[in-house]
Amino acid sequence: MRETFRERDVVAPTKIELLCGLGCWLLYLSGIPELLRWLLPLLGFDLAGVRGASFAQIAAFVLDFIVILLVFRKFLWRSVQPLKGKRLFSTVLRGFVFYWLLAYLVSLLIMFLSVGMDVMPENRNNEAIGTILTNYTLPMAISTVIFAPVTEECLVRGVLFAPFCRHKPWVAYLVTTVLFGLLHTFQYIGVQPWSVLALSFLQYLPAGIALGWVYQRTRSIWGAIVLHSLINLVAVVAMV
């Protein structure tokens, strides 16, 4: 495993795809959400209600996925090549075990910190997903298990991890693992106390590390996508 952490020859987006990827980041973080905030009320959706908010979230997943496919379709196709002769599923399985081991250790750390800080761990992101799953199970399950992994892996591992990995793998892990945690918690800044946000942030570090490891091990973004989908599938099954 230690040798894998030093692997640098992963399939990466081209320079043009990387530049387009920066535009995708802007769409992902603000462009598409703002478009939906403007458009959906005109179509009769109340974004303050459960139905409107749920539809907005699912629509964002779908639009992000479409944009990513258009921009990174060649990168996704090139990433199939390293899988020939590779044991994709056995590698993903090892990554999955690696993830759960890290998650268990982090859960012990969170438990220790929550007692020391006298706060109750609360993951608003998971709660929001659980609410939408309750009301719109199939579309949200598809969004969470298929659309989100492709989008997030292309943006995080493809656009950021791969370029850093070719020079300094440890920087790739540091940048993308922290960013992956922030992506799932930043929207609750100002809504939750910093101590609670910090505990929520820690919950995403194991996935960030494991996803980078599988990307390196398979040299293909598809390894990370499949593992991400598997992790989300288990979470969805647990919530439904």
ABEGO torsion letter per residue (X at the ends): XAAAAABABBBBBBAAAAAAAAAAAAAAAAAAAAAAAAAAAAAGBBAABAAAAAAAAAAAAAAAAAAAAAAAAAAAAAAAAAABGBBAAAAAAAAAAAAAAAAAAAAAAAAAAAAAAGBBBBBAAAAAAAAAAAABAAAAAAAAAAAAAAAAAAAAAAAAAAAAAAABAAAAAAAAAAAAAAAAAAAABGABBAAAAAAAAAAAAAAAAAAAAAAAAAGBAAAAAAAAAAAAAAAAAAAX
